[in-house]
Amino acid sequence: MKKKVYPDYGAFCAAVASSRDDGMRGQLVRSRAGHDKGSYYLVLARADDMLYLADGRKRGVENPKKKNIRHVQVVHRVAADLMTQADAALPSDVEIRAALAKLIKEGE
């Protein structure tokens, strides 16, 4: 089976490369607008006013959600250990799900 190539994946890769020291990587955010309102995501990359988000389930690393920064609420918890892995490697979907569960549990 052929791997799907998403039209915006090149822009996502460029954003990941340019936002290594951004401070937003690994940040826990909650969607404030759209059909996914109330959902939690981890920030994979930032490009200007757009964030690339993943939850490890519907939106994984291969198909991140592109969302305007104004449409998310920053939750002041960061998965720092997850995002400081090897510079070139993004976390897997399993690691993202585990980090999300841990960060959400900490906030309760």
C-alpha positions, -999 to +999 in steps of 0.1 A: +000+000+000+013+034-009+019+060+018-004+090+015+014+122+009-004+152+022-001+184+002+010+205+032+035+179+046+064+198+030+054+230+048+051+210+080+086+196+077+100+231+071+082+244+101+096+216+123+131+224+111+127+261+118+109+259+151+134+238+171+140+265+197+106+281+194+094+273+229+060+261+216+072+226+208+056+200+231+032+226+245-002+212+255-031+231+239-069+228+238-089+236+207-113+266+212-129+266+178-140+242+151-155+208+151-128+196+175-136+222+201-124+210+236-098+185+222-063+184+235-032+184+213+005+187+215+023+213+194+047+197+169+057+229+151+049+266+146+050+285+114+040+322+118+004+321+131-002+285+123+004+255+146+009+219+136-008+197+162-010+160+169-030+139+193-017+105+183-051+091+173-070+110+146-041+133+140-007+117+141+027+129+132+022+119+095-010+140+093-008+169+118-037+193+122-029+227+110-047+253+132-046+290+136-029+300+169-059+322+178-081+291+178-063+273+206-059+278+243-025+273+257-025+250+287+006+257+307+021+222+307+048+210+284+060+176+274+097+187+274+112+153+277+093+142+246+104+171+224+141+171+235+147+137+219+170+136+189+167+169+170+157+152+137+132+128+152+096+136+159+079+115+186+058+086+176+020+085+179+023+062+209+046+086+227+023+115+219-007+096+233+012+087+265+024+123+270-011+137+264-025+113+290+002+122+315-002+160+310-040+159+312-039+138+343-014+162+360-039+190+355-068+173+372 
